[in-house]
Amino acid sequence: MFSNRSYSPVEQLDEEESASEKLLTHWLDPHRQLKLSRYRKFCIQYWAYFTHGILLFMSALFFCLWIRARTQRPEEPVYSPANEAVEYLNSLTTFNGTFNHPSEFRGHPTPEIDAAWMRISQGVKPTRLTLEQVLKVGKKDSPSKVKFRDEDGGGYMASMEVTHQLHCLNMLRKYTYHEYYETFDPSFTEAKPEVFRTHLDHCVEILRQNLMCSADVGMITYEWVKGFSEPYPDFNTKHQCRNFDKILEWGYKQAVHIPRDHVARFGYEIDLTIPP
């Protein structure tokens, strides 16, 4: 009923078995096993050192970047030739906010106190800008712009904002001691009362805008103090400050020293109808 059949080996299976045998022989080769053993020993012995070295390197790199970020000034969004003088102090500055802390800038008026305020405000004379710099600070060239004579080096008259802000603060300080300054200070003796009042209001507004622009978000903590029923603020806070002395030095070095009467119209200017 059934016919006899004969089977012959399948060549493909023979080839696969032969390849498996070769692969098994390859992996079981004593010489290769010795090499694998040495490789494993190397990995076990040195891998820990290698990973630790990478971690130490990355830690040192991030530490250096952190130090550099603390001392490097942020990118300046507004151009100023004085940007080159901006440098952040390497360490944090602690404000001395003690209620009665003595300072060369505070106290009942004296010639020494007035000289200290003059040095950081009106003592810094105007500097000069080129036309290119005028445009870079966001202004336009116009017939009303004040310029220096060619014999004085030319250029446009300019001054740093910080000196004006400190001048405004000094005006408010003087007003708190008006009984002292109203006898001789030109701001008190020469200005009409309504003009003087406007000057003071202008100074308050300038300082308000500056404080809101910089928006210091440092934190003030509070203490319980004997004799006070309410929490007492600790104004001795830490800040990342610019090196003010370096900026002041830049202002003095760049100041234009010419006779006051040389700052005058050339004759072809067009005056603004109202102050800017």
Secondary structure, DSSP 4 states (H G I P E B T S, - for coil): -PPP------HHHHHHHHHHHHHHHHHT-HHHHHHHHHHHHHHHHHHHHHHHHHHHHHHHHHHHHHHHHHHSPPPPSS--GGGGG--B-SSPEEP---TT---TT-SS--HHHHHHHHHHTTTS--EEE-HHHHHHTT----TTS-B--GGGT--EEE--HHHHHHHHHHHHHHHHTHHHHTTT-HHHHTS-HHHHHHHHHHHHHHHHHHHHHH---PPPEEE--TT-SSPEEE---EE--B-HHHHHHHHHHH-----GGGS---S-----SS--
